[in-house]
């Protein structure tokens, strides 16, 4: 599944095994007349995905695994 920009360009690819992410993005609904999502079960996963995409677009590394197997986030 691809997330497209307003002008139709592919911006983010979601792996087909991420079933919950895909389901939440497909079922996301918005408040009438606003670009703000409804606060429901679908909005939470979609919002988390959006935060991840924004972080990646700004060049942040989501995580790195060092030799000690500890994970550091950003």
mmCIF file of the N, C-alpha and C atoms, coordinates in Angstrom:
data_MODEL
# 
_entry.id   MODEL 
# 
loop_
_atom_site.group_PDB 
_atom_site.id 
_atom_site.type_symbol 
_atom_site.label_atom_id 
_atom_site.label_alt_id 
_atom_site.label_comp_id 
_atom_site.label_asym_id 
_atom_site.label_entity_id 
_atom_site.label_seq_id 
_atom_site.pdbx_PDB_ins_code 
_atom_site.Cartn_x 
_atom_site.Cartn_y 
_atom_site.Cartn_z 
_atom_site.occupancy 
_atom_site.B_iso_or_equiv 
_atom_site.pdbx_formal_charge 
_atom_site.auth_seq_id 
_atom_site.auth_comp_id 
_atom_site.auth_asym_id 
_atom_site.auth_atom_id 
_atom_site.pdbx_PDB_model_num 
ATOM 1   N N  . UNK A 1 1  ? 0.844   -1.176 0.000  1.00 0.00 ? 1  UNK A N  1 
ATOM 2   C CA . UNK A 1 1  ? 0.000   0.000  0.000  1.00 0.00 ? 1  UNK A CA 1 
ATOM 3   C C  . UNK A 1 1  ? 0.888   1.237  0.000  1.00 0.00 ? 1  UNK A C  1 
ATOM 4   N N  . UNK A 1 2  ? 0.536   2.195  -0.821 1.00 0.00 ? 2  UNK A N  1 
ATOM 5   C CA . UNK A 1 2  ? 1.261   3.461  -0.876 1.00 0.00 ? 2  UNK A CA 1 
ATOM 6   C C  . UNK A 1 2  ? 0.397   4.582  -0.312 1.00 0.00 ? 2  UNK A C  1 
ATOM 7   N N  . UNK A 1 3  ? 1.026   5.468  0.441  1.00 0.00 ? 3  UNK A N  1 
ATOM 8   C CA . UNK A 1 3  ? 0.384   6.705  0.888  1.00 0.00 ? 3  UNK A CA 1 
ATOM 9   C C  . UNK A 1 3  ? 0.810   7.767  -0.109 1.00 0.00 ? 3  UNK A C  1 
ATOM 10  N N  . UNK A 1 4  ? -0.160  8.452  -0.701 1.00 0.00 ? 4  UNK A N  1 
ATOM 11  C CA . UNK A 1 4  ? 0.124   9.449  -1.728 1.00 0.00 ? 4  UNK A CA 1 
ATOM 12  C C  . UNK A 1 4  ? 0.035   10.852 -1.163 1.00 0.00 ? 4  UNK A C  1 
ATOM 13  N N  . UNK A 1 5  ? 0.821   11.758 -1.755 1.00 0.00 ? 5  UNK A N  1 
ATOM 14  C CA . UNK A 1 5  ? 0.720   13.172 -1.407 1.00 0.00 ? 5  UNK A CA 1 
ATOM 15  C C  . UNK A 1 5  ? -0.513  13.753 -2.088 1.00 0.00 ? 5  UNK A C  1 
ATOM 16  N N  . UNK A 1 6  ? -0.823  15.003 -1.788 1.00 0.00 ? 6  UNK A N  1 
ATOM 17  C CA . UNK A 1 6  ? -2.005  15.650 -2.370 1.00 0.00 ? 6  UNK A CA 1 
ATOM 18  C C  . UNK A 1 6  ? -1.926  15.706 -3.890 1.00 0.00 ? 6  UNK A C  1 
ATOM 19  N N  . UNK A 1 7  ? -0.698  15.765 -4.431 1.00 0.00 ? 7  UNK A N  1 
ATOM 20  C CA . UNK A 1 7  ? -0.553  15.818 -5.891 1.00 0.00 ? 7  UNK A CA 1 
ATOM 21  C C  . UNK A 1 7  ? -0.358  14.435 -6.514 1.00 0.00 ? 7  UNK A C  1 
ATOM 22  N N  . UNK A 1 8  ? -0.595  13.370 -5.738 1.00 0.00 ? 8  UNK A N  1 
ATOM 23  C CA . UNK A 1 8  ? -0.579  12.018 -6.277 1.00 0.00 ? 8  UNK A CA 1 
ATOM 24  C C  . UNK A 1 8  ? 0.765   11.319 -6.293 1.00 0.00 ? 8  UNK A C  1 
ATOM 25  N N  . UNK A 1 9  ? 1.801   11.921 -5.697 1.00 0.00 ? 9  UNK A N  1 
ATOM 26  C CA . UNK A 1 9  ? 3.114   11.278 -5.671 1.00 0.00 ? 9  UNK A CA 1 
ATOM 27  C C  . UNK A 1 9  ? 3.175   10.259 -4.532 1.00 0.00 ? 9  UNK A C  1 
ATOM 28  N N  . UNK A 1 10 ? 3.837   9.139  -4.792 1.00 0.00 ? 10 UNK A N  1 
ATOM 29  C CA . UNK A 1 10 ? 4.032   8.128  -3.758 1.00 0.00 ? 10 UNK A CA 1 
ATOM 30  C C  . UNK A 1 10 ? 4.970   8.696  -2.694 1.00 0.00 ? 10 UNK A C  1 
ATOM 31  N N  . UNK A 1 11 ? 4.527   8.660  -1.442 1.00 0.00 ? 11 UNK A N  1 
ATOM 32  C CA . UNK A 1 11 ? 5.323   9.243  -0.366 1.00 0.00 ? 11 UNK A CA 1 
ATOM 33  C C  . UNK A 1 11 ? 5.759   8.228  0.688  1.00 0.00 ? 11 UNK A C  1 
ATOM 34  N N  . UNK A 1 12 ? 4.926   7.230  0.959  1.00 0.00 ? 12 UNK A N  1 
ATOM 35  C CA . UNK A 1 12 ? 5.242   6.259  2.000  1.00 0.00 ? 12 UNK A CA 1 
ATOM 36  C C  . UNK A 1 12 ? 4.668   4.907  1.608  1.00 0.00 ? 12 UNK A C  1 
ATOM 37  N N  . UNK A 1 13 ? 5.519   3.890  1.638  1.00 0.00 ? 13 UNK A N  1 
ATOM 38  C CA . UNK A 1 13 ? 5.043   2.544  1.346  1.00 0.00 ? 13 UNK A CA 1 
ATOM 39  C C  . UNK A 1 13 ? 4.849   1.792  2.656  1.00 0.00 ? 13 UNK A C  1 
ATOM 40  N N  . UNK A 1 14 ? 3.681   1.196  2.812  1.00 0.00 ? 14 UNK A N  1 
ATOM 41  C CA . UNK A 1 14 ? 3.376   0.388  3.988  1.00 0.00 ? 14 UNK A CA 1 
ATOM 42  C C  . UNK A 1 14 ? 3.420   -1.072 3.557  1.00 0.00 ? 14 UNK A C  1 
ATOM 43  N N  . UNK A 1 15 ? 4.255   -1.852 4.224  1.00 0.00 ? 15 UNK A N  1 
ATOM 44  C CA . UNK A 1 15 ? 4.392   -3.267 3.892  1.00 0.00 ? 15 UNK A CA 1 
ATOM 45  C C  . UNK A 1 15 ? 3.053   -3.982 4.067  1.00 0.00 ? 15 UNK A C  1 
ATOM 46  N N  . UNK A 1 16 ? 2.772   -4.906 3.182  1.00 0.00 ? 16 UNK A N  1 
ATOM 47  C CA . UNK A 1 16 ? 1.483   -5.613 3.200  1.00 0.00 ? 16 UNK A CA 1 
ATOM 48  C C  . UNK A 1 16 ? 1.273   -6.449 4.456  1.00 0.00 ? 16 UNK A C  1 
ATOM 49  N N  . UNK A 1 17 ? 2.343   -6.750 5.196  1.00 0.00 ? 17 UNK A N  1 
ATOM 50  C CA . UNK A 1 17 ? 2.189   -7.513 6.436  1.00 0.00 ? 17 UNK A CA 1 
ATOM 51  C C  . UNK A 1 17 ? 1.745   -6.638 7.609  1.00 0.00 ? 17 UNK A C  1 
ATOM 52  N N  . UNK A 1 18 ? 1.749   -5.331 7.431  1.00 0.00 ? 18 UNK A N  1 
ATOM 53  C CA . UNK A 1 18 ? 1.315   -4.394 8.486  1.00 0.00 ? 18 UNK A CA 1 
ATOM 54  C C  . UNK A 1 18 ? -0.195  -4.201 8.401  1.00 0.00 ? 18 UNK A C  1 
ATOM 55  N N  . UNK A 1 19 ? -0.905  -5.261 8.659  1.00 0.00 ? 19 UNK A N  1 
ATOM 56  C CA . UNK A 1 19 ? -2.361  -5.286 8.457  1.00 0.00 ? 19 UNK A CA 1 
ATOM 57  C C  . UNK A 1 19 ? -3.105  -4.253 9.301  1.00 0.00 ? 19 UNK A C  1 
ATOM 58  N N  . UNK A 1 20 ? -2.719  -4.075 10.562 1.00 0.00 ? 20 UNK A N  1 
ATOM 59  C CA . UNK A 1 20 ? -3.416  -3.112 11.423 1.00 0.00 ? 20 UNK A CA 1 
ATOM 60  C C  . UNK A 1 20 ? -3.181  -1.682 10.961 1.00 0.00 ? 20 UNK A C  1 
ATOM 61  N N  . UNK A 1 21 ? -1.966  -1.378 10.508 1.00 0.00 ? 21 UNK A N  1 
ATOM 62  C CA . UNK A 1 21 ? -1.682  -0.027 10.001 1.00 0.00 ? 21 UNK A CA 1 
ATOM 63  C C  . UNK A 1 21 ? -2.527  0.239  8.762  1.00 0.00 ? 21 UNK A C  1 
ATOM 64  N N  . UNK A 1 22 ? -2.537  -0.705 7.843  1.00 0.00 ? 22 UNK A N  1 
ATOM 65  C CA . UNK A 1 22 ? -3.312  -0.541 6.607  1.00 0.00 ? 22 UNK A CA 1 
ATOM 66  C C  . UNK A 1 22 ? -4.796  -0.392 6.920  1.00 0.00 ? 22 UNK A C  1 
ATOM 67  N N  . UNK A 1 23 ? -5.308  -1.235 7.803  1.00 0.00 ? 23 UNK A N  1 
ATOM 68  C CA . UNK A 1 23 ? -6.730  -1.153 8.149  1.00 0.00 ? 23 UNK A CA 1 
ATOM 69  C C  . UNK A 1 23 ? -7.068  0.196  8.783  1.00 0.00 ? 23 UNK A C  1 
ATOM 70  N N  . UNK A 1 24 ? -6.209  0.680  9.681  1.00 0.00 ? 24 UNK A N  1 
ATOM 71  C CA . UNK A 1 24 ? -6.510  1.956  10.335 1.00 0.00 ? 24 UNK A CA 1 
ATOM 72  C C  . UNK A 1 24 ? -6.426  3.120  9.356  1.00 0.00 ? 24 UNK A C  1 
ATOM 73  N N  . UNK A 1 25 ? -5.473  3.085  8.426  1.00 0.00 ? 25 UNK A N  1 
ATOM 74  C CA . UNK A 1 25 ? -5.366  4.165  7.439  1.00 0.00 ? 25 UNK A CA 1 
ATOM 75  C C  . UNK A 1 25 ? -6.550  4.154  6.475  1.00 0.00 ? 25 UNK A C  1 
ATOM 76  N N  . UNK A 1 26 ? -6.967  2.978  6.064  1.00 0.00 ? 26 UNK A N  1 
ATOM 77  C CA . UNK A 1 26 ? -8.107  2.882  5.135  1.00 0.00 ? 26 UNK A CA 1 
ATOM 78  C C  . UNK A 1 26 ? -9.422  3.294  5.787  1.00 0.00 ? 26 UNK A C  1 
ATOM 79  N N  . UNK A 1 27 ? -9.546  3.092  7.092  1.00 0.00 ? 27 UNK A N  1 
ATOM 80  C CA . UNK A 1 27 ? -10.793 3.386  7.791  1.00 0.00 ? 27 UNK A CA 1 
ATOM 81  C C  . UNK A 1 27 ? -10.775 4.722  8.529  1.00 0.00 ? 27 UNK A C  1 
ATOM 82  N N  . UNK A 1 28 ? -9.721  5.500  8.349  1.00 0.00 ? 28 UNK A N  1 
ATOM 83  C CA . UNK A 1 28 ? -9.607  6.793  9.019  1.00 0.00 ? 28 UNK A CA 1 
ATOM 84  C C  . UNK A 1 28 ? -10.700 7.738  8.528  1.00 0.00 ? 28 UNK A C  1 
ATOM 85  N N  . UNK A 1 29 ? -11.405 8.357  9.453  1.00 0.00 ? 29 UNK A N  1 
ATOM 86  C CA . UNK A 1 29 ? -12.449 9.320  9.102  1.00 0.00 ? 29 UNK A CA 1 
ATOM 87  C C  . UNK A 1 29 ? -12.104 10.674 9.702  1.00 0.00 ? 29 UNK A C  1 
ATOM 88  N N  . UNK A 1 30 ? -12.639 11.720 9.097  1.00 0.00 ? 30 UNK A N  1 
ATOM 89  C CA . UNK A 1 30 ? -12.319 13.082 9.520  1.00 0.00 ? 30 UNK A CA 1 
ATOM 90  C C  . UNK A 1 30 ? -13.558 13.804 10.019 1.00 0.00 ? 30 UNK A C  1 
ATOM 91  N N  . UNK A 1 31 ? -13.320 14.774 10.884 1.00 0.00 ? 31 UNK A N  1 
ATOM 92  C CA . UNK A 1 31 ? -14.415 15.596 11.393 1.00 0.00 ? 31 UNK A CA 1 
ATOM 93  C C  . UNK A 1 31 ? -14.996 16.388 10.234 1.00 0.00 ? 31 UNK A C  1 
ATOM 94  N N  . UNK A 1 32 ? -16.311 16.545 10.200 1.00 0.00 ? 32 UNK A N  1 
ATOM 95  C CA . UNK A 1 32 ? -16.954 17.258 9.084  1.00 0.00 ? 32 UNK A CA 1 
ATOM 96  C C  . UNK A 1 32 ? -16.365 18.655 8.873  1.00 0.00 ? 32 UNK A C  1 
ATOM 97  N N  . UNK A 1 33 ? -15.921 18.916 7.640  1.00 0.00 ? 33 UNK A N  1 
ATOM 98  C CA . UNK A 1 33 ? -15.389 20.221 7.275  1.00 0.00 ? 33 UNK A CA 1 
ATOM 99  C C  . UNK A 1 33 ? -13.998 20.522 7.794  1.00 0.00 ? 33 UNK A C  1 
ATOM 100 N N  . UNK A 1 34 ? -13.310 19.528 8.367  1.00 0.00 ? 34 UNK A N  1 
ATOM 101 C CA . UNK A 1 34 ? -11.978 19.759 8.935  1.00 0.00 ? 34 UNK A CA 1 
ATOM 102 C C  . UNK A 1 34 ? -11.000 18.696 8.451  1.00 0.00 ? 34 UNK A C  1 
ATOM 103 N N  . UNK A 1 35 ? -9.718  19.039 8.513  1.00 0.00 ? 35 UNK A N  1 
ATOM 104 C CA . UNK A 1 35 ? -8.667  18.084 8.169  1.00 0.00 ? 35 UNK A CA 1 
ATOM 105 C C  . UNK A 1 35 ? -8.177  17.368 9.424  1.00 0.00 ? 35 UNK A C  1 
ATOM 106 N N  . UNK A 1 36 ? -9.024  17.291 10.420 1.00 0.00 ? 36 UNK A N  1 
ATOM 107 C CA . UNK A 1 36 ? -8.690  16.673 11.692 1.00 0.00 ? 36 UNK A CA 1 
ATOM 108 C C  . UNK A 1 36 ? -9.403  15.329 11.804 1.00 0.00 ? 36 UNK A C  1 
ATOM 109 N N  . UNK A 1 37 ? -8.637  14.247 12.093 1.00 0.00 ? 37 UNK A N  1 
ATOM 110 C CA . UNK A 1 37 ? -9.282  12.937 12.167 1.00 0.00 ? 37 UNK A CA 1 
ATOM 111 C C  . UNK A 1 37 ? -10.199 12.810 13.376 1.00 0.00 ? 37 UNK A C  1 
ATOM 112 N N  . UNK A 1 38 ? -11.220 11.978 13.213 1.00 0.00 ? 38 UNK A N  1 
ATOM 113 C CA . UNK A 1 38 ? -12.105 11.644 14.331 1.00 0.00 ? 38 UNK A CA 1 
ATOM 114 C C  . UNK A 1 38 ? -11.283 10.875 15.363 1.00 0.00 ? 38 UNK A C  1 
ATOM 115 N N  . UNK A 1 39 ? -11.591 11.048 16.622 1.00 0.00 ? 39 UNK A N  1 
ATOM 116 C CA . UNK A 1 39 ? -10.887 10.336 17.683 1.00 0.00 ? 39 UNK A CA 1 
ATOM 117 C C  . UNK A 1 39 ? -11.559 8.978  17.881 1.00 0.00 ? 39 UNK A C  1 
ATOM 118 N N  . UNK A 1 40 ? -11.026 7.967  17.185 1.00 0.00 ? 40 UNK A N  1 
ATOM 119 C CA . UNK A 1 40 ? -11.575 6.618  17.293 1.00 0.00 ? 40 UNK A CA 1 
ATOM 120 C C  . UNK A 1 40 ? -10.443 5.606  17.226 1.00 0.00 ? 40 UNK A C  1 
ATOM 121 N N  . UNK A 1 41 ? -10.781 4.334  17.144 1.00 0.00 ? 41 UNK A N  1 
ATOM 122 C CA . UNK A 1 41 ? -9.763  3.280  17.129 1.00 0.00 ? 41 UNK A CA 1 
ATOM 123 C C  . UNK A 1 41 ? -8.789  3.415  15.970 1.00 0.00 ? 41 UNK A C  1 
ATOM 124 N N  . UNK A 1 42 ? -9.236  3.947  14.848 1.00 0.00 ? 42 UNK A N  1 
ATOM 125 C CA . UNK A 1 42 ? -8.376  4.064  13.672 1.00 0.00 ? 42 UNK A CA 1 
ATOM 126 C C  . UNK A 1 42 ? -7.408  5.233  13.773 1.00 0.00 ? 42 UNK A C  1 
ATOM 127 N N  . UNK A 1 43 ? -7.779  6.280  14.470 1.00 0.00 ? 43 UNK A N  1 
ATOM 128 C CA . UNK A 1 43 ? -6.956  7.485  14.486 1.00 0.00 ? 43 UNK A CA 1 
ATOM 129 C C  . UNK A 1 43 ? -5.650  7.293  15.248 1.00 0.00 ? 43 UNK A C  1 
ATOM 130 N N  . UNK A 1 44 ? -5.628  6.451  16.256 1.00 0.00 ? 44 UNK A N  1 
ATOM 131 C CA . UNK A 1 44 ? -4.427  6.303  17.069 1.00 0.00 ? 44 UNK A CA 1 
ATOM 132 C C  . UNK A 1 44 ? -3.283  5.659  16.284 1.00 0.00 ? 44 UNK A C  1 
ATOM 133 N N  . UNK A 1 45 ? -3.556  4.586  15.575 1.00 0.00 ? 45 UNK A N  1 
ATOM 134 C CA . UNK A 1 45 ? -2.527  3.931  14.766 1.00 0.00 ? 45 UNK A CA 1 
ATOM 135 C C  . UNK A 1 45 ? -2.087  4.842  13.624 1.00 0.00 ? 45 UNK A C  1 
ATOM 136 N N  . UNK A 1 46 ? -3.038  5.530  13.002 1.00 0.00 ? 46 UNK A N  1 
ATOM 137 C CA . UNK A 1 46 ? -2.713  6.439  11.903 1.00 0.00 ? 46 UNK A CA 1 
ATOM 138 C C  . UNK A 1 46 ? -1.843  7.591  12.395 1.00 0.00 ? 46 UNK A C  1 
ATOM 139 N N  . UNK A 1 47 ? -2.145  8.110  13.578 1.00 0.00 ? 47 UNK A N  1 
ATOM 140 C CA . UNK A 1 47 ? -1.359  9.213  14.134 1.00 0.00 ? 47 UNK A CA 1 
ATOM 141 C C  . UNK A 1 47 ? 0.062   8.758  14.459 1.00 0.00 ? 47 UNK A C  1 
ATOM 142 N N  . UNK A 1 48 ? 0.211   7.569  15.005 1.00 0.00 ? 48 UNK A N  1 
ATOM 143 C CA . UNK A 1 48 ? 1.539   7.033  15.293 1.00 0.00 ? 48 UNK A CA 1 
ATOM 144 C C  . UNK A 1 48 ? 2.342   6.852  14.009 1.00 0.00 ? 48 UNK A C  1 
ATOM 145 N N  . UNK A 1 49 ? 1.689   6.383  12.957 1.00 0.00 ? 49 UNK A N  1 
ATOM 146 C CA . UNK A 1 49 ? 2.347   6.232  11.661 1.00 0.00 ? 49 UNK A CA 1 
ATOM 147 C C  . UNK A 1 49 ? 2.767   7.588  11.110 1.00 0.00 ? 49 UNK A C  1 
ATOM 148 N N  . UNK A 1 50 ? 1.923   8.596  11.285 1.00 0.00 ? 50 UNK A N  1 
ATOM 149 C CA . UNK A 1 50 ? 2.250   9.949  10.820 1.00 0.00 ? 50 UNK A CA 1 
ATOM 150 C C  . UNK A 1 50 ? 3.466   10.500 11.554 1.00 0.00 ? 50 UNK A C  1 
ATOM 151 N N  . UNK A 1 51 ? 3.530   10.312 12.874 1.00 0.00 ? 51 UNK A N  1 
ATOM 152 C CA . UNK A 1 51 ? 4.688   10.786 13.632 1.00 0.00 ? 51 UNK A CA 1 
ATOM 153 C C  . UNK A 1 51 ? 5.967   10.111 13.143 1.00 0.00 ? 51 UNK A C  1 
ATOM 154 N N  . UNK A 1 52 ? 5.901   8.816  12.863 1.00 0.00 ? 52 UNK A N  1 
ATOM 155 C CA . UNK A 1 52 ? 7.066   8.105  12.358 1.00 0.00 ? 52 UNK A CA 1 
ATOM 156 C C  . UNK A 1 52 ? 7.496   8.663  11.001 1.00 0.00 ? 52 UNK A C  1 
ATOM 157 N N  . UNK A 1 53 ? 6.530   8.890  10.115 1.00 0.00 ? 53 UNK A N  1 
ATOM 158 C CA . UNK A 1 53 ? 6.841   9.397  8.780  1.00 0.00 ? 53 UNK A CA 1 
ATOM 159 C C  . UNK A 1 53 ? 7.456   10.791 8.848  1.00 0.00 ? 53 UNK A C  1 
ATOM 160 N N  . UNK A 1 54 ? 6.940   11.637 9.722  1.00 0.00 ? 54 UNK A N  1 
ATOM 161 C CA . UNK A 1 54 ? 7.495   12.985 9.881  1.00 0.00 ? 54 UNK A CA 1 
ATOM 162 C C  . UNK A 1 54 ? 8.926   12.905 10.389 1.00 0.00 ? 54 UNK A C  1 
ATOM 163 N N  . UNK A 1 55 ? 9.175   12.042 11.365 1.00 0.00 ? 55 UNK A N  1 
ATOM 164 C CA . UNK A 1 55 ? 10.526  11.892 11.905 1.00 0.00 ? 55 UNK A CA 1 
ATOM 165 C C  . UNK A 1 55 ? 11.502  11.438 10.828 1.00 0.00 ? 55 UNK A C  1 
ATOM 166 N N  . UNK A 1 56 ? 11.097  10.468 10.025 1.00 0.00 ? 56 UNK A N  1 
ATOM 167 C CA . UNK A 1 56 ? 11.961  9.978  8.949  1.00 0.00 ? 56 UNK A CA 1 
ATOM 168 C C  . UNK A 1 56 ? 12.205  11.075 7.922  1.00 0.00 ? 56 UNK A C  1 
ATOM 169 N N  . UNK A 1 57 ? 11.177  11.840 7.579  1.00 0.00 ? 57 UNK A N  1 
ATOM 170 C CA . UNK A 1 57 ? 11.332  12.895 6.569  1.00 0.00 ? 57 UNK A CA 1 
ATOM 171 C C  . UNK A 1 57 ? 12.277  13.991 7.034  1.00 0.00 ? 57 UNK A C  1 
ATOM 172 N N  . UNK A 1 58 ? 12.420  14.151 8.341  1.00 0.00 ? 58 UNK A N  1 
ATOM 173 C CA . UNK A 1 58 ? 13.330  15.154 8.884  1.00 0.00 ? 58 UNK A CA 1 
ATOM 174 C C  . UNK A 1 58 ? 14.731  14.588 9.113  1.00 0.00 ? 58 UNK A C  1 
ATOM 175 N N  . UNK A 1 59 ? 14.941  13.341 8.692  1.00 0.00 ? 59 UNK A N  1 
ATOM 176 C CA . UNK A 1 59 ? 16.270  12.746 8.761  1.00 0.00 ? 59 UNK A CA 1 
ATOM 177 C C  . UNK A 1 59 ? 16.607  12.087 10.085 1.00 0.00 ? 59 UNK A C  1 
ATOM 178 N N  . UNK A 1 60 ? 15.629  11.892 10.935 1.00 0.00 ? 60 UNK A N  1 
ATOM 179 C CA . UNK A 1 60 ? 15.896  11.252 12.215 1.00 0.00 ? 60 UNK A CA 1 
ATOM 180 C C  . UNK A 1 60 ? 15.962  9.744  12.032 1.00 0.00 ? 60 UNK A C  1 
ATOM 181 N N  . UNK A 1 61 ? 16.875  9.117  12.738 1.00 0.00 ? 61 UNK A N  1 
ATOM 182 C CA . UNK A 1 61 ? 16.997  7.669  12.711 1.00 0.00 ? 61 UNK A CA 1 
ATOM 183 C C  . UNK A 1 61 ? 16.076  7.105  13.778 1.00 0.00 ? 61 UNK A C  1 
ATOM 184 N N  . UNK A 1 62 ? 15.196  6.220  13.392 1.00 0.00 ? 62 UNK A N  1 
ATOM 185 C CA . UNK A 1 62 ? 14.239  5.685  14.349 1.00 0.00 ? 62 UNK A CA 1 
ATOM 186 C C  . UNK A 1 62 ? 14.906  4.909  15.470 1.00 0.00 ? 62 UNK A C  1 
ATOM 187 N N  . UNK A 1 63 ? 15.831  4.046  15.137 1.00 0.00 ? 63 UNK A N  1 
ATOM 188 C CA . UNK A 1 63 ? 16.543  3.329  16.171 1.00 0.00 ? 63 UNK A CA 1 
ATOM 189 C C  . UNK A 1 63 ? 17.817  2.749  15.602 1.00 0.00 ? 63 UNK A C  1 
ATOM 190 N N  . UNK A 1 64 ? 18.743  2.518  16.476 1.00 0.00 ? 64 UNK A N  1 
ATOM 191 C CA . UNK A 1 64 ? 19.971  1.831  16.106 1.00 0.00 ? 64 UNK A CA 1 
ATOM 192 C C  . UNK A 1 64 ? 20.224  0.767  17.163 1.00 0.00 ? 64 UNK A C  1 
ATOM 193 N N  . UNK A 1 65 ? 20.695  -0.379 16.725 1.00 0.00 ? 65 UNK A N  1 
ATOM 194 C CA . UNK A 1 65 ? 21.018  -1.456 17.646 1.00 0.00 ? 65 UNK A CA 1 
ATOM 195 C C  . UNK A 1 65 ? 22.527  -1.554 17.695 1.00 0.00 ? 65 UNK A C  1 
ATOM 196 N N  . UNK A 1 66 ? 23.082  -1.325 18.875 1.00 0.00 ? 66 UNK A N  1 
ATOM 197 C CA . UNK A 1 66 ? 24.523  -1.367 19.052 1.00 0.00 ? 66 UNK A CA 1 
ATOM 198 C C  . UNK A 1 66 ? 25.004  -2.756 19.408 1.00 0.00 ? 66 UNK A C  1 
ATOM 199 N N  . UNK A 1 67 ? 26.293  -2.857 19.689 1.00 0.00 ? 67 UNK A N  1 
ATOM 200 C CA . UNK A 1 67 ? 26.876  -4.157 20.002 1.00 0.00 ? 67 UNK A CA 1 
ATOM 201 C C  . UNK A 1 67 ? 26.326  -4.739 21.302 1.00 0.00 ? 67 UNK A C  1 
ATOM 202 N N  . UNK A 1 68 ? 25.826  -3.878 22.195 1.00 0.00 ? 68 UNK A N  1 
ATOM 203 C CA . UNK A 1 68 ? 25.282  -4.378 23.457 1.00 0.00 ? 68 UNK A CA 1 
ATOM 204 C C  . UNK A 1 68 ? 23.815  -4.765 23.331 1.00 0.00 ? 68 UNK A C  1 
ATOM 205 N N  . UNK A 1 69 ? 23.276  -4.670 22.112 1.00 0.00 ? 69 UNK A N  1 
ATOM 206 C CA . UNK A 1 69 ? 21.884  -5.002 21.839 1.00 0.00 ? 69 UNK A CA 1 
ATOM 207 C C  . UNK A 1 69 ? 20.895  -4.083 22.562 1.00 0.00 ? 69 UNK A C  1 
ATOM 208 N N  . UNK A 1 70 ? 21.347  -2.887 22.939 1.00 0.00 ? 70 UNK A N  1 
ATOM 209 C CA . UNK A 1 70 ? 20.413  -1.914 23.507 1.00 0.00 ? 70 UNK A CA 1 
ATOM 210 C C  . UNK A 1 70 ? 19.879  -1.062 22.369 1.00 0.00 ? 70 UNK A C  1 
ATOM 211 N N  . UNK A 1 71 ? 18.662  -0.641 22.513 1.00 0.00 ? 71 UNK A N  1 
ATOM 212 C CA . UNK A 1 71 ? 18.029  0.150  21.468 1.00 0.00 ? 71 UNK A CA 1 
ATOM 213 C C  . UNK A 1 71 ? 17.902  1.587  21.950 1.00 0.00 ? 71 UNK A C  1 
ATOM 214 N N  . UNK A 1 72 ? 18.401  2.523  21.151 1.00 0.00 ? 72 UNK A N  1 
ATOM 215 C CA . UNK A 1 72 ? 18.245  3.932  21.493 1.00 0.00 ? 72 UNK A CA 1 
ATOM 216 C C  . UNK A 1 72 ? 17.346  4.577  20.454 1.00 0.00 ? 72 UNK A C  1 
ATOM 217 N N  . UNK A 1 73 ? 16.338  5.261  20.915 1.00 0.00 ? 73 UNK A N  1 
ATOM 218 C CA . UNK A 1 73 ? 15.381  5.902  20.019 1.00 0.00 ? 73 UNK A CA 1 
ATOM 219 C C  . UNK A 1 73 ? 15.797  7.349  19.846 1.00 0.00 ? 73 UNK A C  1 
ATOM 220 N N  . UNK A 1 74 ? 15.925  7.744  18.623 1.00 0.00 ? 74 UNK A N  1 
ATOM 221 C CA . UNK A 1 74 ? 16.374  9.086  18.241 1.00 0.00 ? 74 UNK A CA 1 
ATOM 222 C C  . UNK A 1 74 ? 17.506  9.481  19.106 1.00 0.00 ? 74 UNK A C  1 
# 
